[in-house]
Amino acid sequence: QVQLVESGGGLVQPGGSLRLSCAASGSVFSIDAMAWYRQAPGKERELVASISRGGSTVYVHSVQGRFTISRDNAKNTVHLQMNSLKPEDTAVYYCKAVVLSGKYNYWGQGTQVTVSS
């Protein structure tokens, strides 16, 4: 079992920045990849960015060049630095831990990000 707790969401003006954090606990040794997803009202949950145990990253096209995912294996945390935020980035952001190559997936409770003037 893996438990995930997100933090760092909030209200920010367009063009601003936020840094999300996700702290993992429990069977953290079993975590392969970690990822951030988001879900806007009326839309499906989508992958934002992922990072492997070795540090390889993947980003959805809409956030490339603006968001950066990073991982601290020693502290069992993953971060999402979000710059140049746009109103369309408004969503609930979820942290996900992938275990045993996807055999098990664990989710955090989500954190709200609102980009508005």
C-alpha positions as MATLAB code, in Angstrom:
seq = 'QVQLVESGGGLVQPGGSLRLSCAASGSVFSIDAMAWYRQAPGKERELVASISRGGSTVYVHSVQGRFTISRDNAKNTVHLQMNSLKPEDTAVYYCKAVVLSGKYNYWGQGTQVTVSS';
ca = [
       0.000    0.000    0.000;
       1.121    3.509   -0.853;
      -0.399    6.675    0.545;
      -0.091    9.985   -1.295;
      -0.738   13.486    0.032;
      -0.720   16.478   -2.304;
      -0.187   20.096   -1.342;
       0.497   23.450   -2.957;
      -2.678   24.203   -4.862;
      -4.461   27.521   -4.758;
      -5.634   30.571   -6.663;
      -3.178   32.327   -8.952;
      -3.449   34.984  -11.642;
      -2.737   34.177  -15.283;
       1.003   34.170  -15.879;
       1.719   33.226  -12.292;
       3.387   30.166  -10.812;
       2.556   27.401   -8.369;
       4.511   24.423   -7.079;
       2.635   21.249   -6.246;
       4.124   18.606   -3.996;
       3.174   14.989   -3.402;
       4.522   13.060   -0.440;
       4.455    9.274   -0.573;
       4.446    6.936    2.398;
       3.969    3.240    2.984;
       5.555    0.780    0.569;
       7.511    3.488   -1.241;
      10.244    1.056   -2.273;
       7.753   -0.491   -4.690;
       7.025    2.728   -6.610;
       8.141    2.774  -10.236;
       6.845    5.916  -11.905;
       5.024    8.868  -10.414;
       2.771   11.231  -12.268;
       0.502   14.237  -12.083;
      -2.951   14.158  -13.629;
      -5.622   16.830  -13.722;
      -9.358   16.923  -14.144;
     -11.275   20.034  -15.096;
     -15.047   20.313  -14.598;
     -16.903   18.314  -17.218;
     -13.728   16.812  -18.631;
     -11.935   13.505  -18.292;
      -8.871   13.149  -16.126;
      -5.733   13.639  -18.213;
      -2.054   12.969  -17.736;
      -0.039   16.147  -17.198;
       3.444   14.797  -16.578;
       5.170   11.644  -15.411;
       8.622   10.735  -14.163;
      10.245    7.326  -13.927;
      12.368    6.058  -11.074;
      15.405    6.930  -13.173;
      14.202   10.451  -13.907;
      12.839   10.129  -17.432;
       9.985   12.558  -17.970;
       6.936   12.832  -20.196;
       4.700   15.887  -20.581;
       1.385   16.514  -22.248;
       1.908   18.891  -25.165;
      -0.127   21.703  -23.631;
       2.244   22.113  -20.662;
       5.604   21.534  -22.360;
       7.981   24.379  -21.625;
       5.826   25.663  -18.760;
       5.647   22.778  -16.267;
       8.499   20.780  -14.781;
       8.125   17.517  -12.891;
      10.845   16.447  -10.482;
      11.327   13.625   -8.040;
      13.283   13.239   -4.820;
      13.630    9.515   -4.245;
      15.350   10.035   -0.899;
      12.381   12.022    0.422;
       9.742   10.058   -1.493;
       8.298   13.205   -2.983;
       7.404   14.434   -6.439;
       6.912   18.052   -7.402;
       5.239   19.865  -10.255;
       6.543   23.363  -10.900;
       3.949   25.227  -12.928;
       4.931   28.508  -14.583;
       3.124   30.820  -16.998;
      -0.192   29.449  -15.809;
      -3.255   29.886  -17.996;
      -6.959   29.814  -17.143;
      -7.208   26.491  -19.000;
      -4.836   24.976  -16.435;
      -7.614   25.278  -13.861;
      -8.396   21.797  -12.542;
      -8.046   19.439   -9.637;
      -4.537   18.008   -9.795;
      -3.927   14.447   -8.654;
      -0.710   12.633   -7.824;
      -0.383    9.010   -8.915;
       2.094    6.321   -7.970;
       2.648    3.386  -10.303;
       3.680    0.128   -8.678;
       4.872   -3.083  -10.313;
       4.759   -1.567  -13.802;
       1.139   -0.561  -13.454;
      -0.220   -3.611  -11.730;
      -1.217   -1.291   -8.897;
      -1.910    2.418   -9.061;
      -2.415    4.704   -6.086;
      -3.938    8.172   -6.116;
      -3.820   11.163   -3.859;
      -6.899   13.096   -2.812;
      -6.282   15.944   -5.249;
      -5.506   19.631   -4.886;
      -7.397   22.466   -6.565;
      -5.555   24.825   -8.888;
      -7.488   27.867  -10.074;
      -6.025   30.326  -12.559;
      -8.111   33.464  -12.711;
      -7.804   37.216  -12.591;
];
